[in-house]
Amino acid sequence: MFEEAADASNAVRAQLQQDGARIAAVGAALRKLQPRAVITCARGSSDHAATYAKYLIETHARVLTASAAPSVSSVYGVPQDVRGCLFIAISQSGRSPDLLASVAAAKSSGATVLALCNSADSPLMAAADLAIDLRAGPEKSVAATKSYLASLAAITRLVAFWTQDAALQSALERLPDLMDTSWALDWSAALPELESAANLYVVGRGLGLAAAQEVALKFKETCGMHAEAFSSAELQHGPYTLLGKGFPALLFAQRDATLSGLETLARELGRRGVPVLLAGGSVPGATPLPTMDAAPEIAPILLVQSAYRMIASLAVRRGLDPDHPPHLRKITETV
């Protein structure tokens, strides 16, 4: 896990060095299609990438984006009217039966299918109308790291070409070098609070919500912690009451319109005696975790990579093997 997460910047470099003409063609095809909506379909870490896609597409392409429930097609067998929609399937292996069933149903109902996958010869890539190779290379650890970060980079590149956003394309060009720096950031200040914790909330908002979802999953998979991800807005409903001494909160903030709300939440939690770990932003009393100064669209990529390094170390400190989580396997073929 440690080595693969460290190698994520090279996966992104491989993306940027290749497939430029293909991505440009996909962007042109989407401008021509003018989809009335975007539907994402994925499981696990790939579904967290789909959350990122939702916020990036809705804020940049301004197209309504929602997540599909694969069981509607694979279990219930109910067709849906998706004519004129873009159906984005995201997967590491491209072989999960429920994902393939959803893709087949979407195509038969009139959607244009775009696949983002780390297996160029997979059934998913063969079934898609448009395809983007994640180019993350082999990933042996059960906990996906570089394939997740490669998914986010590919989604960002897709949206940049689709919307012809020069600023986003420029931010992408700097991304691999920023990832190298973010990997070296020292988040060890979080370890004393997390080493004995049984519960954790990981909090983000907007573009950062996907980062919170992914990091919470990695805490569960590799550290044996009960970690849950929440939007900072949702946290202030029922889940808020559980936080207290011994139940820390890890907050992810990117420098956009969500920043002030996350800082306000960090201050409120600190006043209640909640141990607050804050990546991004600055709040007295919170344990600061160093971050990169980057465009808000790519900040979640950098936050997750820094978190991966800390989580790999935390798992070992808790006496666990992050590469072989109990009861899990690399490819999960849900029906």
VOBA-1610 file (N, C-alpha, C; in pm, whole numbers, padded with zeros to 5 digits, always signed):
BEGIN
Met+00084-00120+00000Met+00000+00000+00000Met+00088+00125+00000Phe+00189+00125+00087Phe+00277+00241+00098Phe+00346+00270-00036Glu+00402+00167-00097Glu+00475+00186-00222Glu+00382+00226-00336Glu+00265+00168-00341Glu+00172+00199-00451Glu+00116+00340-00438Ala+00085+00382-00315Ala+00038+00519-00296Ala+00147+00619-00333Ala+00271+00586-00299Ala+00383+00674-00335Ala+00400+00686-00485Asp+00361+00580-00557Asp+00379+00576-00703Asp+00264+00643-00779Ala+00165+00693-00707Ala+00047+00750-00774Ala+00083+00868-00864Ser+00181+00947-00825Ser+00219+01061-00909Ser+00269+01014-01046Asn+00337+00899-01050Asn+00385+00848-01178Asn+00270+00796-01265Ala+00166+00743-01200Ala+00047+00703-01276Ala-00017+00824-01341Val-00024+00935-01269Val-00082+01057-01325Val+00008+01112-01436Arg+00138+01103-01417Arg+00230+01145-01525Arg+00205+01064-01651Ala+00185+00933-01635Ala+00160+00847-01751Ala+00033+00889-01821Gln-00071+00924-01744Gln-00195+00973-01805Gln-00168+01097-01889Leu-00097+01194-01829Leu-00079+01322-01896Leu+00011+01312-02018Gln+00099+01211-02019Gln+00191+01194-02132Gln+00128+01117-02247Gln+00014+01055-02221Gln-00048+00971-02324Gln-00196+01008-02340Asp-00253+00961-02446Asp-00398+00969-02468Asp-00452+01110-02484Gly-00365+01208-02509Gly-00414+01345-02524Gly-00518+01358-02634Ala-00490+01296-02749Ala-00585+01305-02861Ala-00714+01233-02827Arg-00704+01121-02755Arg-00826+01047-02720Arg-00913+01127-02623Ile-00851+01187-02521Ile-00928+01264-02424Ile-00990+01386-02491Ala-00916+01448-02580Ala-00971+01562-02654Ala-01092+01519-02736Ala-01084+01400-02797Ala-01196+01350-02876Ala-01316+01318-02787Val-01290+01263-02668Val-01399+01237-02574Val-01465+01369-02533Gly-01383+01469-02503Gly-01439+01600-02468Gly-01524+01657-02578Ala-01477+01646-02703Ala-01554+01696-02817Ala-01685+01619-02831Ala-01679+01486-02809Ala-01801+01405-02818Ala-01904+01446-02714Leu-01858+01481-02594Leu-01951+01522-02489Leu-02010+01660-02518Arg-01931+01749-02576Arg-01986+01879-02615Arg-02093+01862-02721Lys-02070+01769-02812Lys-02170+01741-02915Lys-02293+01674-02857Leu-02272+01581-02765Leu-02383+01508-02704Leu-02472+01600-02621Gln-02411+01694-02550Gln-02486+01781-02458Gln-02581+01698-02371Pro-02526+01610-02289Pro-02611+01519-02212Pro-02708+01595-02122Arg-02831+01543-02115Arg-02930+01607-02029Arg-02904+01577-01882Ala-02827+01471-01855Ala-02786+01436-01720Ala-02668+01340-01730Val-02594+01330-01619Val-02484+01233-01609Val-02519+01136-01497Ile-02498+01008-01524Ile-02522+00903-01426Ile-02390+00832-01401Thr-02351+00820-01275Thr-02228+00747-01242Thr-02263+00611-01185Cys-02174+00516-01207Cys-02196+00380-01158Cys-02062+00323-01114Ala-02052+00284-00987Ala-01926+00234-00934Ala-01950+00174-00796Arg-01848+00103-00746Arg-01851+00045-00612Arg-01722+00082-00539Gly-01727+00082-00405Gly-01608+00100-00324Gly-01536+00230-00351Ser-01404+00225-00360Ser-01326+00346-00384Ser-01366+00414-00514Ser-01401+00336-00614Ser-01444+00394-00741Ser-01571+00476-00725Asp-01657+00437-00630Asp-01777+00515-00606Asp-01743+00647-00538His-01637+00648-00459His-01592+00775-00402His-01540+00866-00513Ala-01473+00808-00610Ala-01431+00887-00727Ala-01553+00942-00800Ala-01662+00866-00802Ala-01785+00913-00866Ala-01844+01032-00790Thr-01829+01034-00657Thr-01873+01150-00580Thr-01794+01274-00623Tyr-01664+01258-00639Tyr-01581+01368-00687Tyr-01627+01413-00826Ala-01657+01315-00913Ala-01705+01348-01047Ala-01833+01430-01041Lys-01923+01395-00952Lys-02049+01469-00938Lys-02022+01618-00913Tyr-01939+01647-00814Tyr-01915+01787-00779Tyr-01838+01859-00890Leu-01741+01792-00951Leu-01663+01858-01054Leu-01747+01883-01178Ile-01828+01786-01219Ile-01912+01803-01337Ile-02019+01909-01313Glu-02083+01904-01197Glu-02191+01999-01172Glu-02139+02142-01156Thr-02018+02160-01102Thr-01965+02295-01085Thr-01896+02349-01209His-01853+02261-01300His-01781+02306-01419His-01860+02287-01548Ala-01917+02170-01569Ala-01999+02147-01688Ala-02145+02185-01665Arg-02183+02199-01539Arg-02318+02243-01500Arg-02426+02147-01548Val-02394+02019-01541Val-02488+01915-01581Val-02523+01833-01457Leu-02651+01813-01432Leu-02696+01735-01318Leu-02633+01597-01321Thr-02576+01554-01208Thr-02504+01427-01200Thr-02552+01349-01078Ala-02589+01224-01099Ala-02640+01141-00991Ala-02583+01001-01000Ser-02586+00930-00888Ser-02531+00795-00879Ser-02638+00691-00907Ala-02605+00593-00991Ala-02696+00483-01020Ala-02690+00379-00908Ala-02800+00308-00888Ala-02803+00193-00798Ala-02793+00067-00884Pro-02675+00002-00887Pro-02658-00112-00978Pro-02762-00222-00961Ser-02812-00241-00840Ser-02908-00349-00817Ser-03038-00329-00892Val-03070-00205-00931Val-03192-00182-01010Val-03186-00263-01139Ser-03067-00270-01199Ser-03048-00347-01322Ser-03012-00492-01294Ser-02916-00515-01202Ser-02860-00649-01185Ser-02948-00741-01102Val-03029-00687-01012Val-03113-00769-00925Val-03261-00756-00962Tyr-03307-00630-00971Tyr-03449-00609-01001Tyr-03482-00619-01149Gly-03382-00594-01234Gly-03404-00605-01377Gly-03501-00502-01432Val-03505-00383-01373Val-03599-00279-01414Val-03528-00181-01507Pro-03575-00165-01631Pro-03513-00069-01724Pro-03550+00075-01687Gln-03462+00168-01719Gln-03485+00310-01693Gln-03466+00390-01820Asp-03534+00501-01832Asp-03522+00588-01948Asp-03401+00679-01930Val-03291+00647-01995Val-03170+00728-01983Val-03128+00781-02121Arg-03226+00799-02208Arg-03197+00855-02340Arg-03135+00994-02326Gly-03028+01016-02402Gly-02963+01146-02399Gly-02874+01170-02279Cys-02855+01067-02195Cys-02772+01081-02076Cys-02633+01023-02100Leu-02538+01071-02023Leu-02404+01014-02020Leu-02395+00923-01899Phe-02356+00799-01920Phe-02345+00699-01814Phe-02197+00671-01794Ile-02141+00713-01678Ile-01999+00696-01650Ile-01979+00579-01555Ala-01911+00476-01601Ala-01879+00359-01517Ala-01732+00366-01480Ile-01703+00357-01349Ile-01567+00367-01298Ile-01531+00238-01226Ser-01417+00179-01262Ser-01381+00050-01205Ser-01231+00028-01215Gln-01176-00045-01118Gln-01037-00089-01129Gln-01026-00205-01227Ser-01109-00309-01206Ser-01097-00431-01286Ser-01186-00434-01408Gly-01300-00368-01402Gly-01395-00371-01513Gly-01462-00504-01533Arg-01475-00582-01425Arg-01527-00718-01438Arg-01643-00750-01342Ser-01685-00657-01263Ser-01791-00685-01166Ser-01925-00705-01237Pro-01995-00816-01211Pro-02119-00847-01284Pro-02226-00738-01273Asp-02243-00679-01153Asp-02348-00579-01141Asp-02316-00452-01220Leu-02189-00416-01225Leu-02148-00300-01303Leu-02173-00324-01452Leu-02136-00443-01499Leu-02156-00476-01641Leu-02304-00483-01675Ala-02386-00534-01583Ala-02530-00538-01606Ala-02587-00398-01617Ser-02539-00307-01533Ser-02586-00169-01537Ser-02547-00101-01667Val-02424-00128-01713Val-02378-00071-01839Val-02464-00122-01955Ala-02490-00252-01957Ala-02571-00310-02065Ala-02712-00250-02065Ala-02769-00235-01947Ala-02903-00178-01937Ala-02905-00033-01982Ala-02802+00043-01945Ala-02795+00183-01984Ala-02782+00197-02135Lys-02698+00114-02197Lys-02682+00120-02343Lys-02812+00086-02414Ser-02880-00018-02367Ser-03004-00059-02432Ser-03115+00044-02414Ser-03102+00129-02312Ser-03203+00232-02286Ser-03164+00368-02344Gly-03056+00374-02421Gly-03026+00495-02495Gly-02918+00584-02440Ala-02844+00541-02338Ala-02737+00624-02282Ala-02607+00605-02361Thr-02523+00706-02355Thr-02385+00694-02403Thr-02299+00653-02285Val-02225+00543-02298Val-02148+00488-02187Val-02001+00527-02200Leu-01950+00585-02093Leu-01809+00620-02082Leu-01748+00537-01970Ala-01643+00462-01999Ala-01577+00380-01898Ala-01444+00441-01859Leu-01416+00446-01729Leu-01286+00479-01674Leu-01239+00355-01599Cys-01131+00294-01648Cys-01095+00163-01595Cys-00943+00144-01599Asn-00892+00064-01506Asn-00749+00038-01499Asn-00711-00093-01569Ser-00805-00151-01641Ser-00779-00275-01715Ser-00825-00256-01859Ala-00729-00231-01948Ala-00764-00195-02085Ala-00836-00306-02159Asp-00812-00433-02119Asp-00873-00546-02189Asp-00996-00600-02116Ser-01055-00521-02030Ser-01168-00567-01950Ser-01298-00566-02029Pro-01398-00644-01986Pro-01530-00640-02049Pro-01593-00501-02044Leu-01566-00426-01938Leu-01622-00292-01927Leu-01572-00203-02039Met-01442-00204-02062Met-01385-00119-02167Met-01437-00160-02305Ala-01457-00291-02324Ala-01508-00339-02452Ala-01653-00297-02475Ala-01728-00285-02366Ala-01871-00254-02379Ala-01899-00105-02395Ala-01803-00021-02359Ala-01828+00123-02355Ala-01824+00187-02493Asp-01898+00296-02507Asp-01891+00376-02629Asp-01766+00463-02630Leu-01727+00510-02512Leu-01608+00592-02494Leu-01530+00534-02376Ala-01397+00537-02384Ala-01319+00472-02279Ala-01193+00553-02248Ile-01158+00555-02119Ile-01036+00621-02072Ile-00960+00522-01984Asp-00836+00494-02021Asp-00750+00404-01945Asp-00688+00481-01829Leu-00705+00432-01707Leu-00651+00502-01590Leu-00499+00497-01584Arg-00439+00396-01643Arg-00293+00382-01652Arg-00224+00383-01515Ala-00290+00325-01416Ala-00228+00315-01284Ala-00131+00200-01273Gly-00137+00106-01368Gly-00048-00009-01362Gly-00094-00110-01258Pro-00017-00218-01240Pro-00055-00322-01144Pro-00068-00265-01003Glu-00167-00314-00932Glu-00190-00274-00794Glu-00215-00400-00713Lys-00121-00437-00627Lys-00128-00565-00556Lys-00194-00555-00419Ser-00180-00442-00354Ser-00242-00426-00223Ser-00394-00431-00237Val-00460-00498-00144Val-00606-00503-00145Val-00664-00363-00137Ala-00604-00278-00056Ala-00651-00140-00043Ala-00607-00059-00164Ala-00702-00016-00245Ala-00671+00061-00365Ala-00623+00200-00327Thr-00513+00243-00386Thr-00461+00377-00360Thr-00432+00450-00491Lys-00329+00405-00563Lys-00294+00480-00683Lys-00402+00472-00790Ser-00480+00363-00794Ser-00588+00357-00892Ser-00698+00456-00858Tyr-00721+00480-00728Tyr-00820+00580-00688Tyr-00773+00720-00729Leu-00648+00753-00696Leu-00596+00884-00731Leu-00589+00903-00882Ala-00557+00795-00953Ala-00558+00802-01100Ala-00698+00826-01153Ser-00799+00770-01085Ser-00938+00794-01125Ser-00973+00941-01112Leu-00935+01003-01000Leu-00964+01144-00981Leu-00893+01231-01085Ala-00767+01197-01113Ala-00694+01273-01214Ala-00759+01258-01351Ala-00803+01137-01386Ala-00868+01115-01515Ala-00999+01190-01525Ile-01075+01193-01415Ile-01201+01268-01413Ile-01174+01417-01433Thr-01072+01467-01365Thr-01037+01609-01379Thr-00997+01640-01523Arg-00918+01552-01582Arg-00875+01572-01720Arg-00994+01567-01816Leu-01084+01473-01792Leu-01205+01463-01874Leu-01285+01593-01870Val-01310+01644-01750Val-01391+01765-01736Val-01317+01886-01795Ala-01186+01892-01778Ala-01109+02003-01834Ala-01121+02007-01986Phe-01113+01890-02052Phe-01125+01885-02197Phe-01270+01906-02241Trp-01363+01850-02167Trp-01505+01865-02199Trp-01546+02013-02198Thr-01505+02084-02094Thr-01545+02224-02078Thr-01446+02321-02138Gln-01335+02269-02190Gln-01228+02351-02247Gln-01181+02456-02146Asp-01158+02410-02025Asp-01118+02494-01913Asp-00966+02501-01906Ala-00909+02611-01952Ala-00763+02624-01958Ala-00701+02625-01818Ala-00769+02686-01721Ala-00714+02692-01585Ala-00707+02553-01523Leu-00809+02472-01547Leu-00809+02336-01494Leu-00702+02251-01562Gln-00684+02269-01691Gln-00578+02197-01761Gln-00441+02237-01709Ser-00423+02364-01679Ser-00295+02411-01625Ser-00269+02352-01487Ala-00374+02344-01405Ala-00359+02284-01271Ala-00320+02137-01283Leu-00374+02068-01381Leu-00341+01928-01402Leu-00194+01909-01439Glu-00140+01998-01516Glu+00000+01987-01557Glu+00094+01992-01436Arg+00054+02062-01332Arg+00136+02073-01211Arg+00109+01959-01113Leu+00004+01883-01137Leu-00041+01786-01039Leu+00064+01681-01001Pro+00132+01616-01095Pro+00227+01511-01053Pro+00336+01562-00959Asp+00390+01679-00987Asp+00494+01734-00899Asp+00436+01770-00762Leu+00314+01823-00761Leu+00249+01853-00633Leu+00223+01726-00554Met+00190+01618-00624Met+00167+01490-00556Met+00296+01438-00492Asp+00408+01457-00559Asp+00536+01416-00500Asp+00559+01490-00369Thr+00527+01619-00368Thr+00546+01698-00246Thr+00444+01660-00139Ser+00320+01636-00179Ser+00217+01602-00080Ser+00247+01468-00015Trp+00309+01377-00089Trp+00345+01247-00032Trp+00448+01264+00080Ala+00532+01363+00069Ala+00639+01383+00168Ala+00593+01461+00291Leu+00470+01513+00291Leu+00423+01591+00405Leu+00408+01502+00529Asp+00439+01558+00643Asp+00441+01483+00768Asp+00309+01500+00843Trp+00227+01394+00843Trp+00100+01394+00916Trp+00112+01312+01045Ser+00233+01293+01094Ser+00251+01208+01213Ser+00187+01269+01337Ala+00155+01398+01334Ala+00089+01461+01449Ala-00048+01399+01476Ala-00106+01334+01375Ala-00236+01270+01393Ala-00226+01135+01463Leu-00108+01073+01461Leu-00095+00935+01508Leu-00126+00916+01657Pro-00079+01002+01746Pro-00109+00978+01887Pro-00259+00976+01916Glu-00336+01061+01850Glu-00479+01065+01874Glu-00550+00944+01813Leu-00499+00895+01700Leu-00568+00789+01628Leu-00522+00648+01667Glu-00406+00637+01728Glu-00349+00503+01753Glu-00441+00417+01840Ser-00509+00477+01937Ser-00595+00400+02025Ser-00744+00428+02003Ala-00776+00509+01903Ala-00917+00546+01881Ala-00994+00428+01824Ala-01117+00413+01869Ala-01206+00309+01815Ala-01300+00366+01711Asn-01327+00497+01720Asn-01422+00562+01630Asn-01363+00690+01573Leu-01406+00726+01454Leu-01356+00846+01389Leu-01458+00895+01287Tyr-01478+01026+01283Tyr-01552+01088+01173Tyr-01451+01156+01081Val-01468+01137+00951Val-01387+01206+00851Val-01482+01298+00776Val-01450+01427+00773Val-01546+01528+00730Val-01489+01612+00615Gly-01571+01633+00513Gly-01537+01722+00404Gly-01663+01785+00351Arg-01650+01868+00250Arg-01769+01923+00186Arg-01737+01957+00042Gly-01839+01947-00043Gly-01822+01980-00184Gly-01720+01888-00248Leu-01623+01946-00317Leu-01521+01867-00384Leu-01443+01779-00288Gly-01440+01816-00159Gly-01365+01739-00061Gly-01441+01624+00002Leu-01571+01612-00027Leu-01648+01504+00035Leu-01596+01367-00010Ala-01559+01354-00136Ala-01506+01227-00186Ala-01379+01187-00114Ala-01295+01287-00079Ala-01173+01259-00004Ala-01208+01202+00133Ala-01308+01260+00198Ala-01350+01209+00329Ala-01402+01066+00318Gln-01481+01038+00214Gln-01534+00903+00195Gln-01423+00802+00175Glu-01327+00836+00091Glu-01219+00743+00060Glu-01131+00718+00182Val-01097+00822+00253Val-01008+00807+00369Val-01079+00729+00480Ala-01207+00752+00500Ala-01281+00675+00601Ala-01277+00526+00567Leu-01294+00492+00440Leu-01288+00352+00399Leu-01151+00292+00428Lys-01045+00367+00402Lys-00910+00315+00426Lys-00884+00293+00575Phe-00937+00380+00660Phe-00925+00356+00805Phe-00994+00225+00842Lys-01111+00200+00786Lys-01183+00075+00814Lys-01103-00045+00765Glu-01062-00039+00638Glu-00997-00153+00574Glu-00865-00190+00640Thr-00782-00091+00667Thr-00644-00120+00704Thr-00613-00099+00852Cys-00693-00019+00922Cys-00662+00014+01061Cys-00763-00045+01160Gly-00866-00113+01109Gly-00964-00174+01197Gly-01043-00075+01280Met-01061+00047+01228Met-01134+00152+01299Met-01274+00167+01243His-01367+00203+01330His-01500+00239+01283His-01496+00386+01242Ala-01475+00410+01113Ala-01463+00546+01060Ala-01577+00572+00963Glu-01641+00686+00979Glu-01752+00723+00893Glu-01726+00859+00831Ala-01767+00875+00705Ala-01750+01001+00634Ala-01881+01078+00632Phe-01869+01209+00650Phe-01986+01295+00646Phe-01952+01427+00577Ser-02052+01483+00509Ser-02047+01624+00473Ser-02053+01705+00601Ser-01982+01816+00607Ser-01987+01898+00727Ser-02128+01947+00756Ala-02210+01963+00652Ala-02349+02003+00673Ala-02430+01890+00736Glu-02411+01768+00687Glu-02485+01654+00742Glu-02441+01620+00884Leu-02314+01642+00913Leu-02262+01609+01045Leu-02338+01683+01155Gln-02385+01802+01124Gln-02447+01885+01226Gln-02592+01846+01255His-02635+01737+01198His-02764+01678+01235His-02737+01569+01339Gly-02794+01453+01326Gly-02780+01348+01427Gly-02640+01306+01461Pro-02550+01284+01364Pro-02416+01233+01398Pro-02337+01323+01491Tyr-02368+01450+01493Tyr-02293+01549+01571Tyr-02288+01514+01719Thr-02396+01454+01768Thr-02408+01431+01913Thr-02310+01327+01966Leu-02258+01239+01881Leu-02170+01132+01927Leu-02028+01179+01952Leu-01987+01288+01890Leu-01849+01333+01903Leu-01820+01383+02044Gly-01700+01354+02090Gly-01659+01398+02222Gly-01517+01355+02249Lys-01472+01366+02372Lys-01338+01324+02408Lys-01322+01175+02378Gly-01216+01141+02305Gly-01194+01003+02266Gly-01261+00964+02136Phe-01337+01055+02076Phe-01402+01031+01947Phe-01360+01146+01856Pro-01246+01135+01788Pro-01191+01247+01711Pro-01262+01269+01578Ala-01235+01387+01522Ala-01285+01423+01390Ala-01167+01469+01305Leu-01157+01414+01185Leu-01056+01453+01087Leu-01125+01534+00979Leu-01089+01662+00965Leu-01156+01751+00871Leu-01065+01781+00753Phe-01121+01770+00632Phe-01051+01804+00509Phe-01110+01933+00453Ala-01024+02030+00426Ala-01070+02158+00372Ala-00989+02195+00248Gln-01058+02236+00143Gln-00991+02293+00027Gln-01029+02442+00021Arg-00945+02520-00044Arg-00961+02665-00042Arg-01064+02710-00147Asp-01191+02688-00112Asp-01300+02736-00195Asp-01412+02785-00103Ala-01533+02794-00154Ala-01643+02851-00076Ala-01679+02768+00046Thr-01630+02645+00056Thr-01662+02559+00171Thr-01569+02580+00289Leu-01459+02652+00269Leu-01355+02661+00371Leu-01404+02723+00501Ser-01474+02836+00493Ser-01514+02905+00616Ser-01608+02820+00700Gly-01697+02744+00635Gly-01788+02659+00709Gly-01715+02547+00782Leu-01613+02490+00719Leu-01536+02384+00783Leu-01454+02438+00900Glu-01400+02558+00884Glu-01325+02618+00995Glu-01418+02649+01113Thr-01538+02696+01082Thr-01636+02722+01188Thr-01669+02593+01262Leu-01690+02485+01187Leu-01719+02356+01249Leu-01603+02311+01337Ala-01480+02329+01289Ala-01362+02289+01368Ala-01358+02365+01501Arg-01389+02494+01497Arg-01389+02572+01621Arg-01498+02524+01717Glu-01616+02495+01662Glu-01726+02449+01747Glu-01693+02315+01811Leu-01637+02224+01734Leu-01600+02094+01789Leu-01492+02108+01896Gly-01396+02196+01871Gly-01290+02218+01969Gly-01344+02270+02101Arg-01443+02359+02094Arg-01502+02412+02217Arg-01575+02303+02296Arg-01621+02199+02227Arg-01688+02088+02293Arg-01590+01985+02347Gly-01462+02006+02323Gly-01362+01911+02369Gly-01335+01797+02275Val-01384+01807+02152Val-01361+01703+02052Val-01219+01717+01997Pro-01139+01611+01992Pro-01009+01620+01928Pro-01026+01641+01777Val-00979+01754+01728Val-00995+01791+01587Val-00860+01785+01516Leu-00854+01708+01409Leu-00739+01703+01320Leu-00780+01776+01192Leu-00708+01882+01157Leu-00750+01968+01047Leu-00646+01972+00936Ala-00684+01921+00819Ala-00599+01927+00700Ala-00654+02036+00609Gly-00583+02148+00602Gly-00634+02265+00531Gly-00701+02358+00630Gly-00692+02488+00608Gly-00751+02581+00702Gly-00663+02600+00824Ser-00707+02689+00913Ser-00631+02718+01033Ser-00725+02756+01144Val-00725+02677+01251Val-00814+02700+01364Val-00736+02674+01492Pro-00731+02771+01585Pro-00662+02749+01713Pro-00721+02629+01787Gly-00633+02547+01843Gly-00677+02431+01919Gly-00686+02304+01839Ala-00703+02314+01706Ala-00706+02195+01621Ala-00563+02152+01591Thr-00542+02022+01577Thr-00412+01971+01537Thr-00395+01992+01387Pro-00302+02078+01344Pro-00289+02105+01200Pro-00212+01995+01128Leu-00262+01957+01011Leu-00193+01863+00924Leu-00153+01939+00799Pro-00025+01939+00763Pro+00022+02024+00653Pro-00039+01985+00519Thr-00067+02087+00438Thr-00126+02066+00306Thr-00056+02154+00204Met-00085+02125+00077Met-00028+02201-00033Met-00120+02317-00071Asp-00062+02425-00118Asp-00140+02536-00174Asp-00168+02501-00320Ala-00292+02464-00348Ala-00326+02415-00482Ala-00466+02457-00519Ala-00497+02448-00647Ala-00634+02476-00693Ala-00730+02384-00620Pro-00848+02435-00582Pro-00942+02353-00504Pro-00985+02226-00574Glu-00983+02225-00707Glu-01025+02106-00780Glu-00927+01990-00760Ile-00800+02018-00745Ile-00702+01910-00728Ile-00659+01892-00583Ala-00700+01983-00496Ala-00663+01970-00355Ala-00707+01837-00294Pro-00829+01784-00325Pro-00867+01655-00267Pro-00773+01541-00305Ile-00714+01546-00423Ile-00619+01443-00465Ile-00497+01446-00373Leu-00449+01566-00345Leu-00331+01581-00261Leu-00360+01544-00117Leu-00479+01580-00067Leu-00516+01546+00069Leu-00521+01394+00089Val-00581+01325-00007Val-00592+01180+00005Val-00455+01114+00002Gln-00367+01162-00085Gln-00235+01099-00092Gln-00159+01116+00039Ser-00166+01235+00098Ser-00102+01254+00229Ser-00164+01163+00334Ala-00296+01149+00328Ala-00365+01062+00424Ala-00326+00917+00407Tyr-00308+00871+00284Tyr-00268+00733+00261Tyr-00138+00700+00334Arg-00041+00791+00328Arg+00087+00764+00394Arg+00068+00752+00544Met-00009+00843+00602Met-00034+00839+00745Met-00109+00712+00784Ile-00208+00672+00704Ile-00289+00554+00736Ile-00204+00427+00729Ala-00117+00416+00631Ala-00030+00299+00621Ala+00057+00286+00747Ser+00107+00398+00796Ser+00188+00396+00918Ser+00102+00363+01040Leu-00019+00419+01044Leu-00108+00394+01157Leu-00145+00247+01167Ala-00173+00184+01053Ala-00209+00042+01054Ala-00099-00042+01118Val+00025-00015+01083Val+00137-00089+01139Val+00147-00063+01289Arg+00128+00062+01330Arg+00134+00094+01473Arg+00023+00026+01551Arg-00087-00004+01484Arg-00198-00074+01550Arg-00184-00225+01538Gly-00069-00271+01484Gly-00041-00414+01476Gly-00107-00485+01362Leu-00139-00412+01255Leu-00211-00469+01141Leu-00127-00462+01015Asp-00161-00545+00917Asp-00095-00547+00787Asp-00184-00474+00687Pro-00148-00352+00646Pro-00236-00276+00557Pro-00252-00338+00419Asp-00160-00427+00380Asp-00169-00489+00247Asp-00267-00605+00241His-00299-00662+00358His-00385-00781+00360His-00493-00767+00468Pro-00590-00678+00445Pro-00698-00663+00543Pro-00776-00793+00558Pro-00819-00828+00678Pro-00892-00953+00697Pro-01024-00955+00620His-01054-01072+00564His-01184-01100+00500His-01205-01026+00367Leu-01102-00959+00315Leu-01118-00886+00190Leu-01030-00946+00082Arg-01069-00923-00042Arg-00985-00962-00155Arg-00979-00847-00255Lys-00885-00856-00345Lys-00857-00742-00435Lys-00974-00711-00526Ile-01029-00810-00591Ile-01140-00789-00684Ile-01268-00841-00621Thr-01367-00756-00607Thr-01496-00796-00551Thr-01599-00797-00662Glu-01652-00914-00690Glu-01749-00929-00801Glu-01890-00941-00743Thr-01952-00825-00718Thr-02087-00824-00667Thr-02187-00845-00780Val-02303-00900-00746Val-02407-00932-00846Val-02523-00834-00828
//
